[in-house]
Amino acid sequence: MSTPPLEWSEFMRVDLRVGRVVAAEPFAAARRPALVLHVDFGPDIGLRKSSAQITGHYTPEALIGRLVVGVVNFPPKQIGPLMSECLITGFHDADGAVRLCVPDGDVAPGTRLL
């Protein structure tokens, strides 16, 4: 095991939700190639922005309408001129590029990961 075990209550503190990408554009001011994603997390959470270093496999145009999984209860983080409001999740592939963590079917934005 790579990390110590945790209690269920600790896991539940991480608020992972499904969101739908409604806009995406290159993040020109980023030090490493990145995109700015505008993600709709449903009526209770709303629209959040995030910087995502996912340019190895994704273009802005291809992301519009896609579902993603994001952590929505981290405090906002200043990344250059952008205030990132959530963390979009993914996995590094064999080449070190990020593949998004996504649901395998249609799930309503705002649905919590259990």
C-alpha positions as CSV (number, residue, x, y, z in Angstrom):
1,M,0.0,0.0,0.0
2,S,1.4,3.4,-1.0
3,T,-0.4,5.5,1.6
4,P,-1.6,4.8,5.1
5,P,-5.2,3.6,5.5
6,L,-7.8,6.3,6.1
7,E,-11.2,6.3,7.8
8,W,-14.4,6.6,5.7
9,S,-15.1,10.0,7.3
10,E,-11.8,11.3,5.9
11,F,-12.6,10.1,2.4
12,M,-16.0,11.7,2.6
13,R,-14.4,15.1,3.4
14,V,-13.2,15.2,-0.2
15,D,-16.1,16.4,-2.2
16,L,-15.7,14.8,-5.7
17,R,-18.5,15.8,-8.1
18,V,-19.3,15.2,-11.8
19,G,-19.3,18.3,-13.9
20,R,-19.8,19.2,-17.6
21,V,-17.2,21.3,-19.4
22,V,-19.1,24.2,-20.9
23,A,-16.0,26.2,-22.1
24,A,-12.3,25.6,-22.5
25,E,-9.4,27.7,-23.8
26,P,-5.6,27.6,-23.8
27,F,-4.1,29.1,-20.6
28,A,-1.5,31.3,-22.3
29,A,-0.1,32.6,-19.0
30,A,0.6,29.1,-17.6
31,R,4.2,28.0,-17.1
32,R,3.5,24.6,-18.4
33,P,0.9,24.0,-21.3
34,A,-2.5,24.0,-19.7
35,L,-6.2,24.7,-20.5
36,V,-8.7,26.8,-18.5
37,L,-11.8,24.7,-18.1
38,H,-15.2,26.2,-17.1
39,V,-17.2,23.3,-15.6
40,D,-20.8,23.2,-14.6
41,F,-21.3,21.3,-11.4
42,G,-25.1,21.6,-11.3
43,P,-27.5,24.0,-9.6
44,D,-26.1,23.5,-6.0
45,I,-22.5,24.2,-6.9
46,G,-22.6,26.1,-10.2
47,L,-19.9,27.0,-12.6
48,R,-16.2,26.7,-11.5
49,K,-13.0,27.4,-13.3
50,S,-9.9,25.2,-13.2
51,S,-6.4,25.1,-14.8
52,A,-5.7,21.7,-16.2
53,Q,-2.4,20.4,-17.6
54,I,-4.2,18.1,-20.0
55,T,-3.0,19.4,-23.4
56,G,-1.2,16.0,-24.2
57,H,-4.5,14.3,-25.1
58,Y,-7.2,17.1,-25.2
59,T,-8.0,20.2,-27.2
60,P,-10.4,22.8,-26.0
61,E,-12.9,22.0,-28.7
62,A,-13.0,18.3,-27.9
63,L,-13.7,19.0,-24.2
64,I,-16.9,21.0,-24.6
65,G,-19.8,18.9,-23.3
66,R,-17.6,16.3,-21.7
67,L,-18.1,15.0,-18.2
68,V,-15.3,15.3,-15.7
69,V,-14.8,14.6,-12.0
70,G,-13.6,17.4,-9.8
71,V,-12.8,18.2,-6.2
72,V,-15.1,21.1,-5.4
73,N,-14.2,21.8,-1.7
74,F,-10.6,22.8,-2.0
75,P,-10.0,26.5,-1.3
76,P,-9.5,28.6,-4.5
77,K,-5.9,28.7,-5.6
78,Q,-4.3,31.5,-7.6
79,I,-2.5,30.1,-10.6
80,G,-0.9,33.1,-12.4
81,P,-3.8,35.4,-13.4
82,L,-6.4,32.6,-12.9
83,M,-8.2,31.9,-9.6
84,S,-8.7,28.1,-9.9
85,E,-11.9,27.1,-8.1
86,C,-11.7,23.3,-8.3
87,L,-9.3,20.4,-9.1
88,I,-10.1,18.3,-12.2
89,T,-9.0,14.7,-11.6
90,G,-7.0,12.5,-13.9
91,F,-4.2,9.9,-14.2
92,H,-0.8,10.1,-15.7
93,D,-0.3,7.7,-18.6
94,A,2.9,5.9,-19.5
95,D,4.3,9.0,-21.2
96,G,3.4,11.3,-18.3
97,A,0.5,13.0,-20.0
98,V,-2.8,13.3,-18.1
99,R,-5.9,11.3,-19.0
100,L,-9.1,12.6,-17.4
101,C,-11.0,10.6,-14.8
102,V,-14.5,10.5,-16.2
103,P,-17.8,8.5,-15.5
104,D,-18.4,5.7,-18.0
105,G,-22.0,6.9,-18.7
106,D,-24.2,9.9,-18.4
107,V,-24.4,11.3,-14.9
108,A,-26.1,14.5,-13.9
109,P,-23.7,17.4,-13.1
110,G,-23.3,17.8,-9.3
111,T,-23.6,14.1,-8.6
112,R,-21.2,13.1,-5.8
113,L,-18.7,10.3,-6.1
114,L,-19.3,7.6,-3.5
